[in-house]
Amino acid sequence: MDLTGVLDMLGDAETSALGGLAIGVAFGVFAERSRFCLRAAAVEFARGEIGGKVAIWLVAFSSAVLFTQLLVGSGHLDVAEARQFAARGSLSGAIVGGALFGIGMVLARGCASRLLVLSATGNLRALLAGLIFAVAAEASIHGILSPLRDRIAGLWTIGGREQLDLLQLAGLPRQAGLAIGVAFVAGTAFFAIRARLSPRGWLGAAGVGATVAAGWWFTYQLAGQAFTPMTVKSLTFTGPSADTLMLVLAPPGRAFDFDIGLVPGVFAGAALAALVAGEWRLQGFHDGHSMRRYILGAVLMGFGGMLAGGCAVGAGITGGSIFAITAWATLFAMWAAAGITDLAVDRLADRRKAGTGGHVPAAP
């Protein structure tokens, strides 16, 4: 795609932000309609089910892998300069950060992208948690938590694409990524059909995966045509949430980029989808205990996301779609920690209440 005319008219930074905004709107619509959320999928799986929530996540993930690898295989995308491969990766950060993020998303009842989508539909619990998440992320990269993040991240690092790329590590050709993507989609289709996933779920989840591939493609095209250096990247919400917060708090003049456009785009897309469907409504906290739970979860997600180098979308799907080993390590840690946290915090508490005749709340 020739972006020369747009770049000449708007400038490099503005074009990047506009692309992030457009892709963000699409992600917001698809995520809101499909109820896409890693936390919901991980909890459902941990409780011994492979139902609609797991199916939605699997469709989104496999679609992202397939579409991204189609772009790579056809020569329309090269991820060699992506952050996941261009710099040293931290396996200690991926494992510890992913675990902290997994714990946090269960406590806050939503991963980072889900909190953003829910806040756009009028959920004040998600809005508060999302703001605290952004503050914790900023503190982890530039503030009081950054020394701790650096120390943990430096415990176990690896470098070079031959160590960071799972395909190269396994000795597989680049074309193998497309074959794996096809296999993922075929396996996912089996589980989704078995779970009787609705057409809305299919379309929304596949759309989520497609926006990840679109982010890779757009930033790659932009990097090759812009005058100023641009990073090849795709969707993530930890760093962009912190950047968006600082854009609001810092003096005017901060440069725009893809990430700055992404967050408000997702918010706008989710709000639009909820309004059109007649599902926008204000929701608040029921008691102080739930507020404390959300706050702690948001802090753990903010720190864990920056430590791992991405959130459930940024590491789990965006990094996973290009077979970055740190992303897969993060994703595994998120699933495992979320399942353990659900058992320790929610299921055991429900059993104790049931044993004493107390009220057992419905599963979220």
FINUSE-249356 format. One record per residue (C-alpha): x, y, z; residue in three letters. Coordinates in pm, whole numbers. Each point is the difference from the previous one (the first is absolute). Example, Ala and Ser with C-alpha at 12.3 -4.5 7.8 and 13.67 -1.06 7.14 Angstrom:
{east=1230&north=-450&up=780&residuo=ALA}
{east=137&north=344&up=-66&residuo=SER}
***
This chain:
{east=0&north=0&up=0&residuo=MET}
{east=131&north=341&up=-100&residuo=ASP}
{east=-23&north=237&up=297&residuo=LEU}
{east=202&north=280&up=-160&residuo=THR}
{east=-295&north=232&up=-54&residuo=GLY}
{east=-127&north=-42&up=355&residuo=VAL}
{east=350&north=43&up=145&residuo=LEU}
{east=55&north=319&up=-200&residuo=ASP}
{east=-335&north=141&up=108&residuo=MET}
{east=-3&north=-99&up=370&residuo=LEU}
{east=358&north=-78&up=92&residuo=GLY}
{east=159&north=-321&up=126&residuo=ASP}
{east=-113&north=16&up=365&residuo=ALA}
{east=-356&north=102&up=-80&residuo=GLU}
{east=-37&north=-273&up=-264&residuo=THR}
{east=125&north=-255&up=251&residuo=SER}
{east=-249&north=119&up=262&residuo=ALA}
{east=-283&north=0&up=-254&residuo=LEU}
{east=76&north=-360&up=-91&residuo=GLY}
{east=5&north=-95&up=367&residuo=GLY}
{east=-332&north=177&up=49&residuo=LEU}
{east=-168&north=-180&up=-292&residuo=ALA}
{east=130&north=-344&up=100&residuo=ILE}
{east=-89&north=74&up=362&residuo=GLY}
{east=-360&north=82&up=-93&residuo=VAL}
{east=-29&north=-331&up=-185&residuo=ALA}
{east=150&north=-190&up=294&residuo=PHE}
{east=-238&north=173&up=242&residuo=GLY}
{east=-305&north=-96&up=-206&residuo=VAL}
{east=108&north=-361&up=-46&residuo=PHE}
{east=112&north=-46&up=363&residuo=ALA}
{east=-320&north=150&up=142&residuo=GLU}
{east=-227&north=-206&up=-221&residuo=ARG}
{east=185&north=-328&up=58&residuo=SER}
{east=65&north=55&up=375&residuo=ARG}
{east=364&north=-87&up=-70&residuo=PHE}
{east=202&north=-36&up=324&residuo=CYS}
{east=295&north=-219&up=102&residuo=LEU}
{east=-108&north=9&up=366&residuo=ARG}
{east=-340&north=-145&up=-82&residuo=ALA}
{east=155&north=-271&up=-217&residuo=ALA}
{east=265&north=-94&up=257&residuo=ALA}
{east=-256&north=-24&up=282&residuo=VAL}
{east=-236&north=-209&up=-210&residuo=GLU}
{east=283&north=-236&up=-96&residuo=PHE}
{east=125&north=-24&up=360&residuo=ALA}
{east=-348&north=-106&up=106&residuo=ARG}
{east=15&north=-298&up=-236&residuo=GLY}
{east=-200&north=144&up=-288&residuo=GLU}
{east=74&north=82&up=-363&residuo=ILE}
{east=-303&north=211&up=-74&residuo=GLY}
{east=-77&north=319&up=-182&residuo=GLY}
{east=253&north=219&up=183&residuo=LYS}
{east=290&north=-230&up=-75&residuo=VAL}
{east=-123&north=-40&up=-357&residuo=ALA}
{east=-10&north=376&up=-54&residuo=ILE}
{east=357&north=40&up=121&residuo=TRP}
{east=119&north=-291&up=-214&residuo=LEU}
{east=-168&north=141&up=-311&residuo=VAL}
{east=160&north=341&up=62&residuo=ALA}
{east=345&north=-151&up=61&residuo=PHE}
{east=-5&north=-243&up=-293&residuo=SER}
{east=-134&north=271&up=-233&residuo=SER}
{east=281&north=235&up=102&residuo=ALA}
{east=259&north=-272&up=-66&residuo=VAL}
{east=-152&north=-96&up=-336&residuo=LEU}
{east=-47&north=354&up=-135&residuo=PHE}
{east=341&north=117&up=122&residuo=THR}
{east=178&north=-300&up=-146&residuo=GLN}
{east=-188&north=45&up=-328&residuo=LEU}
{east=147&north=350&up=-19&residuo=LEU}
{east=347&north=-130&up=84&residuo=VAL}
{east=-23&north=-285&up=-250&residuo=GLY}
{east=-123&north=224&up=-281&residuo=SER}
{east=280&north=250&up=52&residuo=GLY}
{east=-224&north=280&up=129&residuo=HIS}
{east=150&north=-6&up=349&residuo=LEU}
{east=345&north=-42&up=149&residuo=ASP}
{east=18&north=-10&up=381&residuo=VAL}
{east=379&north=-22&up=26&residuo=ALA}
{east=11&north=353&up=145&residuo=GLU}
{east=-291&north=-50&up=238&residuo=ALA}
{east=77&north=69&up=365&residuo=ARG}
{east=-46&north=-367&up=86&residuo=GLN}
{east=299&north=-91&up=-219&residuo=PHE}
{east=207&north=317&up=-32&residuo=ALA}
{east=96&north=29&up=370&residuo=ALA}
{east=102&north=-247&up=268&residuo=ARG}
{east=-294&north=-182&up=150&residuo=GLY}
{east=-57&north=-69&up=367&residuo=SER}
{east=-129&north=-345&up=89&residuo=LEU}
{east=1&north=89&up=370&residuo=SER}
{east=-210&north=305&up=-80&residuo=GLY}
{east=-233&north=-207&up=-218&residuo=ALA}
{east=-57&north=-267&up=264&residuo=ILE}
{east=-23&north=222&up=310&residuo=VAL}
{east=-181&north=282&up=-180&residuo=GLY}
{east=-241&north=-238&up=-168&residuo=GLY}
{east=-80&north=-165&up=334&residuo=ALA}
{east=-62&north=338&up=169&residuo=LEU}
{east=-218&north=107&up=-291&residuo=PHE}
{east=-197&north=-325&up=21&residuo=GLY}
{east=-61&north=50&up=371&residuo=ILE}
{east=-98&north=361&up=-56&residuo=GLY}
{east=-247&north=-64&up=-279&residuo=MET}
{east=-191&north=-250&up=216&residuo=VAL}
{east=-13&north=246&up=290&residuo=LEU}
{east=-108&north=287&up=-228&residuo=ALA}
{east=-240&north=-230&up=-188&residuo=ARG}
{east=142&north=89&up=-340&residuo=GLY}
{east=323&north=28&up=-195&residuo=CYS}
{east=127&north=342&up=-109&residuo=ALA}
{east=-184&north=10&up=-331&residuo=SER}
{east=-321&north=-125&up=161&residuo=ARG}
{east=14&north=273&up=265&residuo=LEU}
{east=37&north=261&up=-274&residuo=LEU}
{east=-294&north=-144&up=-193&residuo=VAL}
{east=-219&north=-28&up=310&residuo=LEU}
{east=79&north=355&up=113&residuo=SER}
{east=-125&north=122&up=-337&residuo=ALA}
{east=-335&north=-171&up=65&residuo=THR}
{east=-56&north=187&up=327&residuo=GLY}
{east=167&north=-238&up=246&residuo=ASN}
{east=151&north=228&up=266&residuo=LEU}
{east=175&north=-293&up=171&residuo=ARG}
{east=193&north=-68&up=-318&residuo=ALA}
{east=67&north=371&up=-49&residuo=LEU}
{east=160&north=36&up=344&residuo=LEU}
{east=200&north=-320&up=-44&residuo=ALA}
{east=112&north=111&up=-345&residuo=GLY}
{east=124&north=336&up=129&residuo=LEU}
{east=193&north=-167&up=283&residuo=ILE}
{east=138&north=-251&up=-249&residuo=PHE}
{east=134&north=287&up=-212&residuo=ALA}
{east=154&north=172&up=305&residuo=VAL}
{east=169&north=-325&up=109&residuo=ALA}
{east=130&north=-56&up=-353&residuo=ALA}
{east=149&north=351&up=-13&residuo=GLU}
{east=155&north=-46&up=344&residuo=ALA}
{east=151&north=-327&up=-120&residuo=SER}
{east=173&north=147&up=-301&residuo=ILE}
{east=91&north=352&up=111&residuo=HIS}
{east=-85&north=23&up=370&residuo=GLY}
{east=50&north=-154&up=340&residuo=ILE}
{east=-51&north=-360&up=-115&residuo=LEU}
{east=248&north=16&up=-289&residuo=SER}
{east=308&north=-116&up=201&residuo=PRO}
{east=-187&north=-310&up=116&residuo=LEU}
{east=-119&north=-68&up=-354&residuo=ARG}
{east=357&north=32&up=-135&residuo=ASP}
{east=138&north=-230&up=267&residuo=ARG}
{east=-251&north=-279&up=-63&residuo=ILE}
{east=23&north=38&up=-378&residuo=ALA}
{east=378&north=-30&up=13&residuo=GLY}
{east=6&north=-335&up=180&residuo=LEU}
{east=-34&north=-211&up=-317&residuo=TRP}
{east=39&north=159&up=-342&residuo=THR}
{east=56&north=-141&up=-347&residuo=ILE}
{east=96&north=170&up=-325&residuo=GLY}
{east=13&north=-59&up=-370&residuo=GLY}
{east=-292&north=-105&up=-213&residuo=ARG}
{east=122&north=-359&up=-4&residuo=GLU}
{east=-82&north=-10&up=373&residuo=GLN}
{east=-304&north=226&up=1&residuo=LEU}
{east=-188&north=-150&up=-296&residuo=ASP}
{east=-166&north=-332&up=79&residuo=LEU}
{east=3&north=-103&up=-366&residuo=LEU}
{east=374&north=55&up=-34&residuo=GLN}
{east=61&north=-159&up=339&residuo=LEU}
{east=-181&north=-311&up=-119&residuo=ALA}
{east=187&north=3&up=-331&residuo=GLY}
{east=-317&north=60&up=-201&residuo=LEU}
{east=-19&north=209&up=-319&residuo=PRO}
{east=-189&north=327&up=4&residuo=ARG}
{east=-277&north=-158&up=-212&residuo=GLN}
{east=-75&north=-232&up=292&residuo=ALA}
{east=-170&north=291&up=176&residuo=GLY}
{east=-281&north=-3&up=-256&residuo=LEU}
{east=-47&north=-376&up=34&residuo=ALA}
{east=-17&north=36&up=378&residuo=ILE}
{east=-255&north=280&up=-40&residuo=GLY}
{east=-219&north=-222&up=-218&residuo=VAL}
{east=28&north=-281&up=253&residuo=ALA}
{east=-95&north=238&up=282&residuo=PHE}
{east=-308&north=116&up=-189&residuo=VAL}
{east=-107&north=-358&up=-75&residuo=ALA}
{east=40&north=-104&up=364&residuo=GLY}
{east=-176&north=313&up=120&residuo=THR}
{east=-293&north=-60&up=-235&residuo=ALA}
{east=-55&north=-339&up=164&residuo=PHE}
{east=-18&north=149&up=350&residuo=PHE}
{east=-211&north=297&up=-113&residuo=ALA}
{east=-255&north=-222&up=-175&residuo=ILE}
{east=-10&north=-228&up=303&residuo=ARG}
{east=-62&north=303&up=223&residuo=ALA}
{east=-275&north=117&up=-239&residuo=ARG}
{east=162&north=338&up=-45&residuo=LEU}
{east=-244&north=253&up=-140&residuo=SER}
{east=56&north=176&up=-334&residuo=PRO}
{east=63&north=320&up=196&residuo=ARG}
{east=268&north=-176&up=199&residuo=GLY}
{east=164&north=-142&up=-313&residuo=TRP}
{east=1&north=333&up=-183&residuo=LEU}
{east=106&north=210&up=299&residuo=GLY}
{east=282&north=-231&up=108&residuo=ALA}
{east=132&north=-38&up=-355&residuo=ALA}
{east=-18&north=378&up=-32&residuo=GLY}
{east=212&north=40&up=312&residuo=VAL}
{east=265&north=-225&up=-155&residuo=GLY}
{east=-21&north=186&up=-330&residuo=ALA}
{east=67&north=336&up=168&residuo=THR}
{east=323&north=-140&up=147&residuo=VAL}
{east=115&north=-96&up=-350&residuo=ALA}
{east=-117&north=338&up=-129&residuo=ALA}
{east=212&north=175&up=262&residuo=GLY}
{east=309&north=-194&up=-110&residuo=TRP}
{east=-68&north=74&up=-367&residuo=TRP}
{east=-72&north=371&up=44&residuo=PHE}
{east=306&north=74&up=214&residuo=THR}
{east=222&north=-200&up=-237&residuo=TYR}
{east=-128&north=199&up=-297&residuo=GLN}
{east=45&north=322&up=192&residuo=LEU}
{east=355&north=-89&up=108&residuo=ALA}
{east=96&north=-50&up=-364&residuo=GLY}
{east=-148&north=326&up=-125&residuo=GLN}
{east=26&north=255&up=281&residuo=ALA}
{east=288&north=247&up=10&residuo=PHE}
{east=55&north=-41&up=374&residuo=THR}
{east=86&north=-343&up=151&residuo=PRO}
{east=-308&north=-202&up=92&residuo=MET}
{east=-28&north=-318&up=204&residuo=THR}
{east=-167&north=-310&up=-140&residuo=VAL}
{east=-258&north=-92&up=264&residuo=LYS}
{east=-360&north=-95&up=57&residuo=SER}
{east=-261&north=12&up=274&residuo=LEU}
{east=94&north=15&up=366&residuo=THR}
{east=-155&north=191&up=289&residuo=PHE}
{east=247&north=30&up=287&residuo=THR}
{east=242&north=256&up=-143&residuo=GLY}
{east=-267&north=178&up=-209&residuo=PRO}
{east=-225&north=42&up=307&residuo=SER}
{east=287&north=166&up=188&residuo=ALA}
{east=84&north=217&up=-302&residuo=ASP}
{east=-361&north=110&up=-40&residuo=THR}
{east=-19&north=90&up=368&residuo=LEU}
{east=316&north=210&up=-26&residuo=MET}
{east=-135&north=168&up=-313&residuo=LEU}
{east=-287&north=129&up=214&residuo=VAL}
{east=216&north=94&up=301&residuo=LEU}
{east=314&north=133&up=-172&residuo=ALA}
{east=34&north=347&up=-156&residuo=PRO}
{east=-124&north=36&up=-361&residuo=PRO}
{east=236&north=-91&up=-279&residuo=GLY}
{east=49&north=-372&up=58&residuo=ARG}
{east=58&north=-184&up=-329&residuo=ALA}
{east=-273&north=-223&up=-138&residuo=PHE}
{east=58&north=-359&up=-104&residuo=ASP}
{east=-183&north=-327&up=-67&residuo=PHE}
{east=-40&north=-77&up=370&residuo=ASP}
{east=-149&north=342&up=79&residuo=ILE}
{east=-270&north=-55&up=-262&residuo=GLY}
{east=-70&north=-360&up=104&residuo=LEU}
{east=-143&north=47&up=351&residuo=VAL}
{east=-258&north=272&up=-79&residuo=PRO}
{east=-88&north=-194&up=-316&residuo=GLY}
{east=-84&north=-313&up=199&residuo=VAL}
{east=-201&north=205&up=248&residuo=PHE}
{east=-197&north=169&up=-278&residuo=ALA}
{east=-63&north=-326&up=-186&residuo=GLY}
{east=-121&north=-183&up=310&residuo=ALA}
{east=-224&north=291&up=104&residuo=ALA}
{east=-150&north=19&up=-348&residuo=LEU}
{east=-68&north=-376&up=-6&residuo=ALA}
{east=-165&north=12&up=343&residuo=ALA}
{east=-214&north=300&up=-89&residuo=LEU}
{east=-119&north=-152&up=-328&residuo=VAL}
{east=-89&north=-324&up=180&residuo=ALA}
{east=-177&north=188&up=280&residuo=GLY}
{east=235&north=-145&up=261&residuo=GLU}
{east=167&north=317&up=132&residuo=TRP}
{east=-77&north=50&up=370&residuo=ARG}
{east=174&north=130&up=311&residuo=LEU}
{east=124&north=-260&up=249&residuo=GLN}
{east=185&north=61&up=327&residuo=GLY}
{east=149&north=-180&up=299&residuo=PHE}
{east=-217&north=-195&up=242&residuo=HIS}
{east=229&north=24&up=304&residuo=ASP}
{east=346&north=96&up=121&residuo=GLY}
{east=135&north=-355&up=-24&residuo=HIS}
{east=-58&north=-19&up=-373&residuo=SER}
{east=165&north=341&up=-47&residuo=MET}
{east=313&north=-116&up=184&residuo=ARG}
{east=7&north=-310&up=-216&residuo=ARG}
{east=-19&north=200&up=-323&residuo=TYR}
{east=270&north=243&up=112&residuo=ILE}
{east=244&north=-276&up=95&residuo=LEU}
{east=-69&north=-184&up=-323&residuo=GLY}
{east=57&north=312&up=-209&residuo=ALA}
{east=335&north=70&up=169&residuo=VAL}
{east=117&north=-357&up=-57&residuo=LEU}
{east=-104&north=16&up=-365&residuo=MET}
{east=171&north=334&up=-58&residuo=GLY}
{east=330&north=-115&up=149&residuo=PHE}
{east=-26&north=-352&up=-142&residuo=GLY}
{east=-85&north=124&up=-347&residuo=GLY}
{east=300&north=233&up=-15&residuo=MET}
{east=227&north=-270&up=144&residuo=LEU}
{east=-120&north=-257&up=-253&residuo=ALA}
{east=18&north=243&up=-290&residuo=GLY}
{east=-370&north=-18&up=-76&residuo=GLY}
{east=-351&north=-72&up=121&residuo=CYS}
{east=-234&north=-287&up=-85&residuo=ALA}
{east=-30&north=144&up=-351&residuo=VAL}
{east=346&north=151&up=-44&residuo=GLY}
{east=193&north=-306&up=114&residuo=ALA}
{east=-267&north=-266&up=-17&residuo=GLY}
{east=-130&north=61&up=-352&residuo=ILE}
{east=217&north=262&up=-173&residuo=THR}
{east=330&north=-156&up=107&residuo=GLY}
{east=-142&north=-350&up=-29&residuo=GLY}
{east=-102&north=60&up=-362&residuo=SER}
{east=366&north=38&up=-102&residuo=ILE}
{east=117&north=-288&up=223&residuo=PHE}
{east=207&north=208&up=241&residuo=ALA}
{east=116&north=-231&up=279&residuo=ILE}
{east=-40&north=269&up=269&residuo=THR}
{east=-362&north=52&up=-105&residuo=ALA}
{east=-79&north=-370&up=25&residuo=TRP}
{east=170&north=-21&up=340&residuo=ALA}
{east=-207&north=297&up=116&residuo=THR}
{east=-319&north=-153&up=-133&residuo=LEU}
{east=62&north=-331&up=177&residuo=PHE}
{east=74&north=180&up=327&residuo=ALA}
{east=-320&north=205&up=-32&residuo=MET}
{east=-220&north=-306&up=-52&residuo=TRP}
{east=163&north=-194&up=284&residuo=ALA}
{east=-7&north=287&up=250&residuo=ALA}
{east=-358&north=91&up=-89&residuo=ALA}
{east=-118&north=-358&up=60&residuo=GLY}
{east=179&north=-24&up=335&residuo=ILE}
{east=-130&north=341&up=111&residuo=THR}
{east=-356&north=-88&up=-94&residuo=ASP}
{east=29&north=-318&up=208&residuo=LEU}
{east=154&north=174&up=302&residuo=ALA}
{east=-203&north=320&up=1&residuo=VAL}
{east=-338&north=-81&up=-150&residuo=ASP}
{east=-76&north=-371&up=-6&residuo=ARG}
{east=130&north=-85&up=347&residuo=LEU}
{east=-177&north=303&up=143&residuo=ALA}
{east=-323&north=-111&up=-167&residuo=ASP}
{east=38&north=-347&up=148&residuo=ARG}
{east=56&north=140&up=349&residuo=ARG}
{east=-311&north=212&up=-31&residuo=LYS}
{east=-198&north=-296&up=-128&residuo=ALA}
{east=122&north=-209&up=293&residuo=GLY}
{east=-115&north=260&up=250&residuo=THR}
{east=-327&north=68&up=-173&residuo=GLY}
{east=110&north=341&up=-122&residuo=GLY}
{east=-99&north=163&up=-325&residuo=HIS}
{east=204&north=-121&up=-298&residuo=VAL}
{east=21&north=263&up=-275&residuo=PRO}
{east=-39&north=-100&up=-362&residuo=ALA}
{east=317&north=-49&up=-198&residuo=ALA}
{east=103&north=323&up=-177&residuo=PRO}
***
